C-alpha cells in the first residue's frame, strides 16, 4: 500500500505539473497573439489618421494621383513620423501609393496581413476626384514578426526560466523521493538481516553456556574446551559484525582518519587468509595464491586494508557453494598494484553488478536466504579502496557455460 501511495503521488504530481506547463505555454501563445492584435490595431490607427488627413486635402490627393511631388512626399513623411511616434511604433517601415478601381469596399475596409517572411502589410483607400479610380495607401513593416518577438522577449525568457526551474526542481524532488524510499526499504532489510545475524551467535552462546552449567560431564576437559571454543567463536562473530556496521557508518561521516604507512601488500593478503582459513577448512575448500607482483609496497592503513581483503575473500566464500575454490593473484600495471580475487561460484547477474557496491544492497535470491550478511561488505570495501586512491571492479557472467564460472573482483592500488 505504501508503494502504491508513493507512485500515485508521483503520478498526480506529474499530471499537475504537465497541466501547469500547458497553461504556461498557452499563456505565452495568447500573449503573443494579443501583442500582434495590439500592433495591428495601432498600425491601422496610423493608417486611418493619415488617410483621413490626406482625404481632406484635395490638392495633395490630386497631385498624388498624377505624380507624387517632393512637397507631398515631405508632408506624408511628416504625417507618418508623427503618428508612428504617437502610437508608440518604433520599427522600420515604408509606404506606397497606387491607383485602384473604384469600389465601395475600397472606401470602408482596412486590409492587413502577414506574409511568410514575417512582413506586415496594411492598406486602405483614399478618396479622390475620380469616380473610376481611387488611391490605395499601403503601409509595410518588413520586420513585424521580429518586432513582436522582441516585445515578447522579457515575458518569454522569464517563462522559460521558470518552466525549467520547476521541471528541474520537480525532477529532483521525485528522484529524492524515490531515493529515500529505496533507502527506507534497504534500511528495513538491513535491520531484519542484522536481527537474524545477531540472533544465531547469541543463541549459540546461550546454548553453550547452558551446557556448561547443566552438562553432567562438564568436568571433562575436552567438553569445557569445546563449549568455551563455541562461545569465543560466536563472540568473535558478533564483534566483527558490530565493528563492520560501526566502521561503515564512521567512514560515511568521515570520522575514521586513515593512518597510512608503507605496507607489504603480500603480507596483508597472507594475514587475511589466516583470518578466514577456518571457514575454508570447514567447507573443505581451497585457495590458490599467485602473488606475482614485483612492486608490492603500498601506502595504506593496515587495519582497514586487511579488513577489506578479508571481507572480499569472505564474500567469495559465501557465494562459492559447498566447496569454495578461490584464486588470489597480484600483478603490476604501470604505477599500480593489481589484486584479483576470483571464485567459481554462482556469479552475479548483469543487472545487479553496479548495485552490489551500494550500501544495504543484496543480490535477490528468491525465497531462499542461505547466505548471511548485512549488505554492507562490498560498500565498505569500495569506500576503503577509494580512500586509498584505488578502484574496484567486478567481472561476472552467470549465463556463461564456461567451466568454473563465477566472479572476479579486481582492486587497483597505487604503488608507494
N, C-alpha and C positions, 0 to 999 in steps of 0.2 A: 504493500500500500504506500509506503514511504517513497519507494522508487517511482511509482506511478505519479504521485503528487509532484515529485521533482520535475519529471518530464512534462507533466501538464502545465506546471508553472512556466517552464521554458517555452512551451508551445504558445501559451496565452501571451506571454511577453513578446515573443517574436511576431505574432499576429498584430498586437497593439503597435509595435514598433513599425511594422510594414505599413499599417494604416496611417500612422503619423507621417511616414516618408511620402506616401502617396498624396496626402493632404498638402504637404510642404511643396512637392513638385507641382501639384495642381495650382497652388497659390502662386508659384513663380510664373507659370504659364499664363495665369489670369492677370497677373501684374503686368507682364509683357504685353498682353492684349490690350489692357487698359491704357498703357503708355502709348501704344500705337494709335488707339482711338483718340486719345487726347491730342497727339501730334496731328492726326488727320483733321480734327476739329479746328485746331489753331491754324493749320495751313489753309483750310477752306475759309476761315475768317479773314486771313490776309488777302486771299484771292477775292473774296467778296468785297472787302473795303476798297481794294484797288479798282475792281470792276465798277463799283459804284462811283468812285471818284472820276474815272475816265468816262463813264456814260454821261455824266453831267457836263462834260467838256466836249461839245460837238466838234469844235475845231480840231482838237487833238485826235479824236476818233477819225475824222475825215482825212487828216494827214496820214494817220496810221493805215487807212485803207489804201492810200496811194503809195506812200513810202515813208518809213519812219525817219524823221529828220533828227538832227543832233539835239535840238532843244527838247523834242518829245522824249527822246531816249533818256536824257538827263532827268526830265520830270518823272518818268516811270521808275528810274533807278532810285530817285529820292523817295518815292512812294513805297517801293519795296523795302528800302533800308529802314524807313520809319516804322512800318507795320511789322517787319520782322523783329525789330528791337522791342516794339510794344508788346508783341505776343510771345516774347522770350524764345525765339527760334534762332539759334546760333549754329548754322550749318550752311555749307556751300550750296548754292542754287543757281539756276538760270531760267529765263523765261523766253517764250516765243509768241509771236502773233502770226495768224494766218486766216485768210477768208474761208468761211464755211457756208454751205447752203442755209438759207433762212428756214427756220422751223420753230415751232413753239417750244420744242424740247430744249433747243439751244438757249432759249431765253431764261428758263427756270432752273434747269438741273446743273448741279456741280458733279463732276465725274472725277473720281480718284482711284488709283490702283498702284500696286507694287509689282514690278516685274521680277524675273528670275534672278537678276543681278542685284536685287535689293534697292532698286532705284524707284523713288516715289514720284508719281506723275499726277498733277491736279490741273483740271481745265474747266473753263466756263466761257460763255459768250458775252460780248459787249455789244449793246445796241448801237446801230449807226443809222445813216440816212437812207441806205439802200434797202429795198424791200425784197431783194433777191438773195443777197449775201449778208453775212454777219462777220464779225471779227472774233476769232477764238483766241483766248488768252490761256496759255499753257505754262504752268509752273512746275519745274522739275528739281527734285532733290537727289543728286547722284548717290549720296551715301546715307540714305534714310535709315536702312536697317542697322548700319554701324552706329548711327547716332542713337537709335533706340536701345541697342545693346550697351552702349556707353552709359545711357541713362539708367540701365538695369544693373550696371556693374556692381555697385555697392550692395544692394539687397541680394543680388545673385551670389556674390562671393561670400557674404555673411551666411546665407542659407546653406551653401555648400559646406562651409566650415562647420556650421552647427550640425549638419547631417553627418559629416564624417566623425565629429566628436561623439555624437550619440551612438553611431554604429560601433566605433572603437570601444567606447565605454560599455555598451551593451554586450558586445562580444567578450570583452574581458570579464564582465560580471558573470556571463554564462560559463566561461572557462573556469573561473574561480569557484563557481557553484559546483560544477562537475568535479573539479579537483578536490574540493572539500568533501564532497560526497564519497569520492574514491578513497580519500584518506580515512574518512569515518569507517568505511567498510573494512579497509585494511587494518585499522586500529582494533576493530571488533574481532577480526580474525586473529590478530596478534594476541589479544588478551585471552581468547579461547585457547590458542596454542600454548601460551605461557602457562595457563592453568593446568593443562594436561601435562606439559613438560615438567612442571614442578610437582605435580601430584605423584608421578611414578617414583622419583627418588625419595620423596618423603614417605611414601608407602613402604618402600623397601627398607628405609632406615628404621621406621617404626616396627616393621616385621622382624628385622634383625635384632633390635633392642628387646623386643618381646621374647624372642627365642633365647636370648642370653639370660633373661630373668626366669623363664619357665622351663627351659630345657633341663631335664634331669642329668644329662650327660655333659653339662657345661663345664665340668671340672676338667674335661679333656682339653688339652692344649690346642689340638688341631681344630676343634669346634670353636674355641674362643678366637683363634686366628681367622677362621672362615667368616664368622659373623662380624668381627671387627673390620675385616677387609671389605665386606659389603658396605658397612657404614661409612668407611673412609672413601670408598669409590663413589658412592652415591652423593656423599657430601661434596666431593670434588666436582661432580657434575653440576650440582646446584651452584657452587661457587663460580664455575666457568660461565654458566648460563646468566647469572646475575651480573657478572663482570662484562659479559658481552653486551647486555642491554644497556648498562650504565656507560660503557665506553662509547657505544654508538650515539647515545644522547649527548654525552660530553663533547664528542667530536663535532656534532652538528652545531653546538653552541660555541665551539672554538675554545673550550675550557681545558683542553689537554695539550700543553705545549710539547712538541716533539724534542727529544734530546738526541740530536744526531751525532753519531761518531762513525769512525771508519770501521766497517764490519766485513768479515769474511762471509760472503753470501752462501757459500757451500756449507759452512759450518752451521748457518741458520737453518738450511734445509735438513742437515743431519739431526739437529736438535729437534726440529719439528717432527721428523719421522719417529724419533724416540717417544714423543708425546702421544702419537697415535698408533704406536706399534701394537699395543694391547688390542685395540679394535681390529687391526688387520689379522692378528693371530686368532682372535675369537671367531672371525669369519673365514679363517683358513685362506686368506688372500695372499697376494704377493705384490711387492713393489720393486720395480726395476729403475735403478738410478743411473743416469748418464750425465754426470756433472762434467761437461767438457769445456766450460768457459775458461779461457786463459786469464782474463782480467776479472777477477771475482770479488774485488773490493768495491763496496758501495758506501755512500754516506746515508745513514738512516738510524731510526730509533729501534734498538734491538727488540724491546718488548713488543711493540706494535707490529713490526715486520714479522716476527716469529708467530704472533697470534694470527696474522693474515695468512701466512703459509699454512699453519695448522688448520685454519678454517677452510682453506681451499682444498687441502687433502681430505679433511673430514667430509666435506661436501661431495667429493668424488667417491668416497667410500659409501656414503648413504645411497647414492644412485647407481651403484655398480652391481646390484644383485647380491646373491648369496656368497659368491667367492670373488671379491674385487680383484681386478688386475690393473694396477696403476703403473704409469711410466712418468718419471720426473726427469726432465732434461734442462740443461743450461747451455747457453752458447753466447757468442759475442756478435754484435751487429753495430758497426761504426763506433759511436760513443756510448752504446747501451749494452746492458746485460739482459739476456732473454731467458725467462723461466717458462717452461711449458709443463703443465700437469694434464695428462690425458688418461682417460679411463675407457672401459669397454662396456659402459652401462647403457641405460635406456635412451640417452640423448635428450635434447631439448627441441621442441617444435619451433620452427622459424618465427611464428607469431609471438612467441614468448621470449625470444633471445635478447631483445632490447629491454624487456621489462624485468628480467631476473636480477638486475642491479638496483632496482627500486626497493626502497625500504618497505618491509612487511609483505612484499610480493612473493607468492609461492606458486610454482607451476601446478595448475589443476591436475588432480589425479582421480577425478570422479568421486565415487563414494568410498574409495579406499584411501586411508590416511596412515600408511605404514611407515612413512618417512617423517621423522621428528624434526622439529626446528621452528624458529620464530619468523623466518623470512627476512632476517637482517644480516646474515652471514656475508653474502656477496656484496651487499651495500656497504658493510664495514670494510671489506677488503678493498673495494673500489675507492672508498674515502681515504684509506691509508696509503694506497699506491699513488693516488693523485697528490696527496700531501708530500710525497717523496719525489714529485716531478715525473712520475711514470704513468703508464697506461695499462689497462687490462682489456682483453678482448676474448671472445669465445668463438669456437667453431664447432658446429654440431649439425649432423644430418641424420635425424632419426628415421627418415624414409629410405635411407640408403640400404642396399643389400650387401654392402661390403662386410667382410669378416671383421669382427671387433668394432662395430660401430659404437659411437659414444660421444664424448665431449672433450674438447681440448681447450683449456684456459691458458692464455699467453699473457704473461706480465713482462713489461719492459721497464727497466730502471736505469737511470744514468750511472755511468761509472764514477767512482770517486775521483 
